[in-house]
Amino acid sequence: MQCHYCDDPADISVERGGVKVGLCGSHFRRRMDELKNDGWLDDLKDDLQTDRLDR
Ligand SMILES: [Zn+2]
């Protein structure tokens, strides 16, 4: 899987509402900072599956 935001291979896949999005390490951290502000992170703990992908 490829990162949703750049051409790097995804380190992490995030699934939400049936949509799977791949994120590289740096984009994942960047999104996390934004999501904390949105309150999305609270949802995330409950219903988000975060899978670590092997390269
Ligand atoms: Zn990326």
N, CA, C, O and the ligand as a Tripos MOL2 file, in Angstrom:
@<TRIPOS>MOLECULE
protein
  221   219    56     0     0
PROTEIN
NO_CHARGES

@<TRIPOS>ATOM
      1 N           0.8410   -1.1980    0.0000 N.3       1 MET1
      2 CA          0.0000    0.0000    0.0000 C.3       1 MET1
      3 C           0.8780    1.2500    0.0000 C.2       1 MET1
      4 O           1.9670    1.2730    0.5740 O.2       1 MET1
      5 N           0.3790    2.2630   -0.6470 N.am      2 GLN2
      6 CA          1.1340    3.5100   -0.7660 C.3       2 GLN2
      7 C           0.5040    4.5710    0.1230 C.2       2 GLN2
      8 O          -0.7010    4.5610    0.3730 O.2       2 GLN2
      9 N           1.3450    5.4860    0.5950 N.am      3 CYS3
     10 CA          0.8390    6.5950    1.4130 C.3       3 CYS3
     11 C          -0.1810    7.4070    0.6080 C.2       3 CYS3
     12 O          -0.0190    7.6210   -0.5930 O.2       3 CYS3
     13 N          -1.2100    7.8420    1.2840 N.am      4 HIS4
     14 CA         -2.2720    8.6180    0.6500 C.3       4 HIS4
     15 C          -1.7680    9.9990    0.2240 C.2       4 HIS4
     16 O          -2.3160   10.6130   -0.6910 O.2       4 HIS4
     17 N          -0.7210   10.4780    0.8960 N.am      5 TYR5
     18 CA         -0.2790   11.8580    0.6980 C.3       5 TYR5
     19 C           1.0070   11.9880   -0.1020 C.2       5 TYR5
     20 O           1.3070   13.0690   -0.6080 O.2       5 TYR5
     21 N           1.7580   10.9290   -0.2250 N.am      6 CYS6
     22 CA          3.0060   10.9980   -0.9750 C.3       6 CYS6
     23 C           3.2610    9.6360   -1.6130 C.2       6 CYS6
     24 O           2.4240    8.7380   -1.5260 O.2       6 CYS6
     25 N           4.4000    9.4900   -2.2440 N.am      7 ASP7
     26 CA          4.6960    8.2560   -2.9670 C.3       7 ASP7
     27 C           5.4110    7.2050   -2.1290 C.2       7 ASP7
     28 O           5.7750    6.1400   -2.6280 O.2       7 ASP7
     29 N           5.6090    7.5150   -0.8460 N.am      8 ASP8
     30 CA          6.2890    6.5360    0.0040 C.3       8 ASP8
     31 C           5.3880    5.3420    0.2810 C.2       8 ASP8
     32 O           4.1640    5.4640    0.2580 O.2       8 ASP8
     33 N           5.9870    4.1990    0.5420 N.am      9 PRO9
     34 CA          5.1730    3.0550    0.9690 C.3       9 PRO9
     35 C           4.5490    3.3350    2.3290 C.2       9 PRO9
     36 O           5.1800    3.9400    3.1960 O.2       9 PRO9
     37 N           3.3150    2.8970    2.5110 N.am     10 ALA10
     38 CA          2.6030    3.1730    3.7650 C.3      10 ALA10
     39 C           3.1470    2.3050    4.8910 C.2      10 ALA10
     40 O           3.3640    1.1060    4.7170 O.2      10 ALA10
     41 N           3.3640    2.9240    6.0480 N.am     11 ASP11
     42 CA          3.7420    2.1800    7.2540 C.3      11 ASP11
     43 C           2.5090    1.7090    7.9960 C.2      11 ASP11
     44 O           2.5190    0.6810    8.6730 O.2      11 ASP11
     45 N           1.4480    2.4840    7.8550 N.am     12 ILE12
     46 CA          0.2530    2.2480    8.6430 C.3      12 ILE12
     47 C          -0.9670    2.3570    7.7480 C.2      12 ILE12
     48 O          -1.0360    3.2440    6.8960 O.2      12 ILE12
     49 N          -1.9230    1.4690    7.9310 N.am     13 SER13
     50 CA         -3.1850    1.6290    7.2370 C.3      13 SER13
     51 C          -4.2570    1.9400    8.2610 C.2      13 SER13
     52 O          -4.3410    1.3150    9.3190 O.2      13 SER13
     53 N          -5.0680    2.9170    7.9190 N.am     14 VAL14
     54 CA         -6.1110    3.3680    8.8190 C.3      14 VAL14
     55 C          -7.4460    3.1050    8.1420 C.2      14 VAL14
     56 O          -7.6630    3.5180    7.0030 O.2      14 VAL14
     57 N          -8.3310    2.4250    8.8370 N.am     15 GLU15
     58 CA         -9.6260    2.1380    8.2550 C.3      15 GLU15
     59 C         -10.6910    2.8620    9.0490 C.2      15 GLU15
     60 O         -10.7670    2.7650   10.2730 O.2      15 GLU15
     61 N         -11.5090    3.5910    8.3100 N.am     16 ARG16
     62 CA        -12.5880    4.3080    8.9880 C.3      16 ARG16
     63 C         -13.7830    4.3640    8.0720 C.2      16 ARG16
     64 O         -13.6730    4.8030    6.9270 O.2      16 ARG16
     65 N         -14.9220    3.9260    8.5620 N.am     17 GLY17
     66 CA        -16.1390    3.9250    7.7580 C.3      17 GLY17
     67 C         -15.9900    3.1100    6.4860 C.2      17 GLY17
     68 O         -16.5730    3.4350    5.4520 O.2      17 GLY17
     69 N         -15.2040    2.0520    6.5740 N.am     18 GLY18
     70 CA        -15.0380    1.1650    5.4330 C.3      18 GLY18
     71 C         -14.0350    1.6500    4.4120 C.2      18 GLY18
     72 O         -13.7970    0.9730    3.4120 O.2      18 GLY18
     73 N         -13.4400    2.8100    4.6430 N.am     19 VAL19
     74 CA        -12.4410    3.3290    3.7170 C.3      19 VAL19
     75 C         -11.0600    3.1190    4.3020 C.2      19 VAL19
     76 O         -10.7940    3.5170    5.4360 O.2      19 VAL19
     77 N         -10.1940    2.5060    3.5490 N.am     20 LYS20
     78 CA         -8.8540    2.2280    4.0370 C.3      20 LYS20
     79 C          -7.8700    3.2120    3.4210 C.2      20 LYS20
     80 O          -7.8320    3.3930    2.2040 O.2      20 LYS20
     81 N          -7.0880    3.8340    4.2670 N.am     21 VAL21
     82 CA         -6.1270    4.8260    3.8110 C.3      21 VAL21
     83 C          -4.7560    4.4560    4.3400 C.2      21 VAL21
     84 O          -4.5970    4.1730    5.5270 O.2      21 VAL21
     85 N          -3.7700    4.4580    3.4620 N.am     22 GLY22
     86 CA         -2.4040    4.1780    3.8760 C.3      22 GLY22
     87 C          -1.6620    5.4630    4.1860 C.2      22 GLY22
     88 O          -1.8300    6.4720    3.5010 O.2      22 GLY22
     89 N          -0.8380    5.4190    5.2240 N.am     23 LEU23
     90 CA         -0.0530    6.5910    5.6040 C.3      23 LEU23
     91 C           1.3760    6.1740    5.9060 C.2      23 LEU23
     92 O           1.6120    5.1560    6.5560 O.2      23 LEU23
     93 N           2.3310    6.9700    5.4280 N.am     24 CYS24
     94 CA          3.7170    6.7470    5.8290 C.3      24 CYS24
     95 C           3.8960    7.2840    7.2500 C.2      24 CYS24
     96 O           3.0140    7.9680    7.7680 O.2      24 CYS24
     97 N           5.0110    6.9860    7.8690 N.am     25 GLY25
     98 CA          5.2440    7.3770    9.2600 C.3      25 GLY25
     99 C           5.1130    8.8650    9.4850 C.2      25 GLY25
    100 O           4.4550    9.2900   10.4340 O.2      25 GLY25
    101 N           5.7270    9.6670    8.6310 N.am     26 SER26
    102 CA          5.7260   11.1120    8.8680 C.3      26 SER26
    103 C           4.3510   11.7160    8.6080 C.2      26 SER26
    104 O           3.9310   12.6240    9.3250 O.2      26 SER26
    105 N           3.6490   11.2270    7.5970 N.am     27 HIS27
    106 CA          2.3120   11.7400    7.3510 C.3      27 HIS27
    107 C           1.3290   11.2800    8.4210 C.2      27 HIS27
    108 O           0.3950   12.0090    8.7600 O.2      27 HIS27
    109 N           1.5280   10.0940    8.9480 N.am     28 PHE28
    110 CA          0.6720    9.6250   10.0350 C.3      28 PHE28
    111 C           0.8010   10.5530   11.2400 C.2      28 PHE28
    112 O          -0.1990   10.9610   11.8300 O.2      28 PHE28
    113 N           2.0430   10.8800   11.5970 N.am     29 ARG29
    114 CA          2.2520   11.7740   12.7380 C.3      29 ARG29
    115 C           1.6580   13.1520   12.4710 C.2      29 ARG29
    116 O           1.0660   13.7710   13.3550 O.2      29 ARG29
    117 N           1.8270   13.6180   11.2430 N.am     30 ARG30
    118 CA          1.2940   14.9360   10.9020 C.3      30 ARG30
    119 C          -0.2340   14.9360   10.9970 C.2      30 ARG30
    120 O          -0.8310   15.8700   11.5320 O.2      30 ARG30
    121 N          -0.8430   13.9030   10.4840 N.am     31 ARG31
    122 CA         -2.3090   13.7960   10.5600 C.3      31 ARG31
    123 C          -2.7650   13.6970   12.0110 C.2      31 ARG31
    124 O          -3.7740   14.2910   12.3910 O.2      31 ARG31
    125 N          -2.0250   12.9500   12.8170 N.am     32 MET32
    126 CA         -2.3920   12.7820   14.2230 C.3      32 MET32
    127 C          -2.4670   14.1270   14.9210 C.2      32 MET32
    128 O          -3.3820   14.3750   15.7060 O.2      32 MET32
    129 N          -1.4950   15.0050   14.6330 N.am     33 ASP33
    130 CA         -1.5220   16.3260   15.2420 C.3      33 ASP33
    131 C          -2.7780   17.0860   14.8490 C.2      33 ASP33
    132 O          -3.4050   17.7380   15.6840 O.2      33 ASP33
    133 N          -3.1410   17.0020   13.5830 N.am     34 GLU34
    134 CA         -4.3590   17.6760   13.1190 C.3      34 GLU34
    135 C          -5.6060   17.0470   13.7360 C.2      34 GLU34
    136 O          -6.5340   17.7400   14.1520 O.2      34 GLU34
    137 N          -5.6000   15.7280   13.7820 N.am     35 LEU35
    138 CA         -6.7850   15.0160   14.2400 C.3      35 LEU35
    139 C          -7.0390   15.2390   15.7230 C.2      35 LEU35
    140 O          -8.1860   15.2400   16.1720 O.2      35 LEU35
    141 N          -5.9760   15.4260   16.4730 N.am     36 LYS36
    142 CA         -6.1390   15.7250   17.8890 C.3      36 LYS36
    143 C          -6.9640   16.9980   18.0630 C.2      36 LYS36
    144 O          -7.8190   17.0910   18.9440 O.2      36 LYS36
    145 N          -6.6860   17.9730   17.2030 N.am     37 ASN37
    146 CA         -7.4140   19.2330   17.2800 C.3      37 ASN37
    147 C          -8.8650   19.0780   16.8470 C.2      37 ASN37
    148 O          -9.7450   19.7810   17.3430 O.2      37 ASN37
    149 N          -9.1080   18.1730   15.9400 N.am     38 ASP38
    150 CA        -10.4700   17.9470   15.4530 C.3      38 ASP38
    151 C         -11.3230   17.1380   16.4200 C.2      38 ASP38
    152 O         -12.5480   17.1140   16.3010 O.2      38 ASP38
    153 N         -10.6880   16.4830   17.3650 N.am     39 GLY39
    154 CA        -11.4070   15.5700   18.2270 C.3      39 GLY39
    155 C         -11.6250   14.2110   17.5840 C.2      39 GLY39
    156 O         -12.3010   13.3380   18.1280 O.2      39 GLY39
    157 N         -11.0310   14.0620   16.4100 N.am     40 TRP40
    158 CA        -11.1900   12.8010   15.6740 C.3      40 TRP40
    159 C         -10.5170   11.6660   16.4140 C.2      40 TRP40
    160 O         -10.9040   10.5030   16.3010 O.2      40 TRP40
    161 N          -9.5010   12.0320   17.1710 N.am     41 LEU41
    162 CA         -8.7120   11.0270   17.8710 C.3      41 LEU41
    163 C          -9.5340   10.2920   18.9260 C.2      41 LEU41
    164 O          -9.2400    9.1460   19.2650 O.2      41 LEU41
    165 N         -10.5550   10.9510   19.4370 N.am     42 ASP42
    166 CA        -11.4100   10.2920   20.4120 C.3      42 ASP42
    167 C         -12.1960    9.1540   19.7750 C.2      42 ASP42
    168 O         -12.3400    8.0800   20.3600 O.2      42 ASP42
    169 N         -12.6970    9.4000   18.5810 N.am     43 ASP43
    170 CA        -13.3530    8.3460   17.8010 C.3      43 ASP43
    171 C         -12.3950    7.2140   17.5470 C.2      43 ASP43
    172 O         -12.7040    6.0320   17.6970 O.2      43 ASP43
    173 N         -11.2420    7.6290   17.1630 N.am     44 LEU44
    174 CA        -10.2170    6.7130   16.6990 C.3      44 LEU44
    175 C          -9.9490    5.6070   17.7090 C.2      44 LEU44
    176 O          -9.7810    4.4450   17.3410 O.2      44 LEU44
    177 N          -9.9100    5.9720   18.9670 N.am     45 LYS45
    178 CA         -9.6390    4.9840   19.9990 C.3      45 LYS45
    179 C         -10.7130    3.9080   20.0030 C.2      45 LYS45
    180 O         -10.4220    2.7330   20.2300 O.2      45 LYS45
    181 N         -11.9470    4.3050   19.7530 N.am     46 ASP46
    182 CA        -13.0520    3.3610   19.8410 C.3      46 ASP46
    183 C         -13.2040    2.4800   18.6170 C.2      46 ASP46
    184 O         -13.2610    1.2560   18.7310 O.2      46 ASP46
    185 N         -13.2710    3.1030   17.4330 N.am     47 ASP47
    186 CA        -13.7000    2.2890   16.2990 C.3      47 ASP47
    187 C         -12.7160    2.2370   15.1540 C.2      47 ASP47
    188 O         -13.0460    1.7280   14.0830 O.2      47 ASP47
    189 N         -11.5460    2.7360   15.3480 N.am     48 LEU48
    190 CA        -10.5900    2.7100   14.2650 C.3      48 LEU48
    191 C          -9.6260    1.5420   14.4500 C.2      48 LEU48
    192 O          -9.1200    1.2840   15.5420 O.2      48 LEU48
    193 N          -9.4000    0.8650   13.3650 N.am     49 GLN49
    194 CA         -8.4230   -0.2180   13.4110 C.3      49 GLN49
    195 C          -7.1390    0.2890   12.7710 C.2      49 GLN49
    196 O          -7.1260    0.6860   11.6060 O.2      49 GLN49
    197 N          -6.0920    0.2710   13.5220 N.am     50 THR50
    198 CA         -4.8100    0.6850   12.9850 C.3      50 THR50
    199 C          -3.9020   -0.5330   12.8980 C.2      50 THR50
    200 O          -3.5700   -1.1610   13.9030 O.2      50 THR50
    201 N          -3.5240   -0.8380   11.7050 N.am     51 ASP51
    202 CA         -2.6850   -2.0010   11.4900 C.3      51 ASP51
    203 C          -1.2830   -1.5570   11.1110 C.2      51 ASP51
    204 O          -1.1040   -0.6990   10.2470 O.2      51 ASP51
    205 N          -0.3250   -2.1270   11.7420 N.am     52 ARG52
    206 CA          1.0440   -1.8890   11.3100 C.3      52 ARG52
    207 C           1.3300   -2.8130   10.1350 C.2      52 ARG52
    208 O           1.0440   -4.0090   10.1860 O.2      52 ARG52
    209 N           1.8920   -2.2500    9.0890 N.am     53 LEU53
    210 CA          2.1860   -3.0420    7.9050 C.3      53 LEU53
    211 C           3.6740   -3.3810    7.8630 C.2      53 LEU53
    212 O           4.5340   -2.5510    8.1590 O.2      53 LEU53
    213 N           3.9400   -4.6040    7.4940 N.am     54 ASP54
    214 CA          5.3440   -4.9860    7.2900 C.3      54 ASP54
    215 C           5.7870   -4.5480    5.9190 C.2      54 ASP54
    216 O           5.0710   -4.7220    4.9330 O.2      54 ASP54
    217 N           6.9600   -3.9850    5.8640 N.am     55 ARG55
    218 CA          7.4680   -3.5660    4.5430 C.3      55 ARG55
    219 C           7.9640   -4.7640    3.7830 C.2      55 ARG55
    220 O           8.4310   -4.6280    2.6520 O.2      55 ARG55
    221 ZN          3.3920   10.1840    3.1520 Zn       56 ZN56
@<TRIPOS>BOND
     1     1     2 1
     2     2     3 1
     3     3     4 2
     4     3     5 am
     5     5     6 1
     6     6     7 1
     7     7     8 2
     8     7     9 am
     9     9    10 1
    10    10    11 1
    11    11    12 2
    12    11    13 am
    13    13    14 1
    14    14    15 1
    15    15    16 2
    16    15    17 am
    17    17    18 1
    18    18    19 1
    19    19    20 2
    20    19    21 am
    21    21    22 1
    22    22    23 1
    23    23    24 2
    24    23    25 am
    25    25    26 1
    26    26    27 1
    27    27    28 2
    28    27    29 am
    29    29    30 1
    30    30    31 1
    31    31    32 2
    32    31    33 am
    33    33    34 1
    34    34    35 1
    35    35    36 2
    36    35    37 am
    37    37    38 1
    38    38    39 1
    39    39    40 2
    40    39    41 am
    41    41    42 1
    42    42    43 1
    43    43    44 2
    44    43    45 am
    45    45    46 1
    46    46    47 1
    47    47    48 2
    48    47    49 am
    49    49    50 1
    50    50    51 1
    51    51    52 2
    52    51    53 am
    53    53    54 1
    54    54    55 1
    55    55    56 2
    56    55    57 am
    57    57    58 1
    58    58    59 1
    59    59    60 2
    60    59    61 am
    61    61    62 1
    62    62    63 1
    63    63    64 2
    64    63    65 am
    65    65    66 1
    66    66    67 1
    67    67    68 2
    68    67    69 am
    69    69    70 1
    70    70    71 1
    71    71    72 2
    72    71    73 am
    73    73    74 1
    74    74    75 1
    75    75    76 2
    76    75    77 am
    77    77    78 1
    78    78    79 1
    79    79    80 2
    80    79    81 am
    81    81    82 1
    82    82    83 1
    83    83    84 2
    84    83    85 am
    85    85    86 1
    86    86    87 1
    87    87    88 2
    88    87    89 am
    89    89    90 1
    90    90    91 1
    91    91    92 2
    92    91    93 am
    93    93    94 1
    94    94    95 1
    95    95    96 2
    96    95    97 am
    97    97    98 1
    98    98    99 1
    99    99   100 2
   100    99   101 am
   101   101   102 1
   102   102   103 1
   103   103   104 2
   104   103   105 am
   105   105   106 1
   106   106   107 1
   107   107   108 2
   108   107   109 am
   109   109   110 1
   110   110   111 1
   111   111   112 2
   112   111   113 am
   113   113   114 1
   114   114   115 1
   115   115   116 2
   116   115   117 am
   117   117   118 1
   118   118   119 1
   119   119   120 2
   120   119   121 am
   121   121   122 1
   122   122   123 1
   123   123   124 2
   124   123   125 am
   125   125   126 1
   126   126   127 1
   127   127   128 2
   128   127   129 am
   129   129   130 1
   130   130   131 1
   131   131   132 2
   132   131   133 am
   133   133   134 1
   134   134   135 1
   135   135   136 2
   136   135   137 am
   137   137   138 1
   138   138   139 1
   139   139   140 2
   140   139   141 am
   141   141   142 1
   142   142   143 1
   143   143   144 2
   144   143   145 am
   145   145   146 1
   146   146   147 1
   147   147   148 2
   148   147   149 am
   149   149   150 1
   150   150   151 1
   151   151   152 2
   152   151   153 am
   153   153   154 1
   154   154   155 1
   155   155   156 2
   156   155   157 am
   157   157   158 1
   158   158   159 1
   159   159   160 2
   160   159   161 am
   161   161   162 1
   162   162   163 1
   163   163   164 2
   164   163   165 am
   165   165   166 1
   166   166   167 1
   167   167   168 2
   168   167   169 am
   169   169   170 1
   170   170   171 1
   171   171   172 2
   172   171   173 am
   173   173   174 1
   174   174   175 1
   175   175   176 2
   176   175   177 am
   177   177   178 1
   178   178   179 1
   179   179   180 2
   180   179   181 am
   181   181   182 1
   182   182   183 1
   183   183   184 2
   184   183   185 am
   185   185   186 1
   186   186   187 1
   187   187   188 2
   188   187   189 am
   189   189   190 1
   190   190   191 1
   191   191   192 2
   192   191   193 am
   193   193   194 1
   194   194   195 1
   195   195   196 2
   196   195   197 am
   197   197   198 1
   198   198   199 1
   199   199   200 2
   200   199   201 am
   201   201   202 1
   202   202   203 1
   203   203   204 2
   204   203   205 am
   205   205   206 1
   206   206   207 1
   207   207   208 2
   208   207   209 am
   209   209   210 1
   210   210   211 1
   211   211   212 2
   212   211   213 am
   213   213   214 1
   214   214   215 1
   215   215   216 2
   216   215   217 am
   217   217   218 1
   218   218   219 1
   219   219   220 2
@<TRIPOS>SUBSTRUCTURE
     1 MET1         2 RESIDUE 1 A MET
     2 GLN2         6 RESIDUE 1 A GLN
     3 CYS3        10 RESIDUE 1 A CYS
     4 HIS4        14 RESIDUE 1 A HIS
     5 TYR5        18 RESIDUE 1 A TYR
     6 CYS6        22 RESIDUE 1 A CYS
     7 ASP7        26 RESIDUE 1 A ASP
     8 ASP8        30 RESIDUE 1 A ASP
     9 PRO9        34 RESIDUE 1 A PRO
    10 ALA10       38 RESIDUE 1 A ALA
    11 ASP11       42 RESIDUE 1 A ASP
    12 ILE12       46 RESIDUE 1 A ILE
    13 SER13       50 RESIDUE 1 A SER
    14 VAL14       54 RESIDUE 1 A VAL
    15 GLU15       58 RESIDUE 1 A GLU
    16 ARG16       62 RESIDUE 1 A ARG
    17 GLY17       66 RESIDUE 1 A GLY
    18 GLY18       70 RESIDUE 1 A GLY
    19 VAL19       74 RESIDUE 1 A VAL
    20 LYS20       78 RESIDUE 1 A LYS
    21 VAL21       82 RESIDUE 1 A VAL
    22 GLY22       86 RESIDUE 1 A GLY
    23 LEU23       90 RESIDUE 1 A LEU
    24 CYS24       94 RESIDUE 1 A CYS
    25 GLY25       98 RESIDUE 1 A GLY
    26 SER26      102 RESIDUE 1 A SER
    27 HIS27      106 RESIDUE 1 A HIS
    28 PHE28      110 RESIDUE 1 A PHE
    29 ARG29      114 RESIDUE 1 A ARG
    30 ARG30      118 RESIDUE 1 A ARG
    31 ARG31      122 RESIDUE 1 A ARG
    32 MET32      126 RESIDUE 1 A MET
    33 ASP33      130 RESIDUE 1 A ASP
    34 GLU34      134 RESIDUE 1 A GLU
    35 LEU35      138 RESIDUE 1 A LEU
    36 LYS36      142 RESIDUE 1 A LYS
    37 ASN37      146 RESIDUE 1 A ASN
    38 ASP38      150 RESIDUE 1 A ASP
    39 GLY39      154 RESIDUE 1 A GLY
    40 TRP40      158 RESIDUE 1 A TRP
    41 LEU41      162 RESIDUE 1 A LEU
    42 ASP42      166 RESIDUE 1 A ASP
    43 ASP43      170 RESIDUE 1 A ASP
    44 LEU44      174 RESIDUE 1 A LEU
    45 LYS45      178 RESIDUE 1 A LYS
    46 ASP46      182 RESIDUE 1 A ASP
    47 ASP47      186 RESIDUE 1 A ASP
    48 LEU48      190 RESIDUE 1 A LEU
    49 GLN49      194 RESIDUE 1 A GLN
    50 THR50      198 RESIDUE 1 A THR
    51 ASP51      202 RESIDUE 1 A ASP
    52 ARG52      206 RESIDUE 1 A ARG
    53 LEU53      210 RESIDUE 1 A LEU
    54 ASP54      214 RESIDUE 1 A ASP
    55 ARG55      218 RESIDUE 1 A ARG
    56 ZN56       221 GROUP 0 **** ****
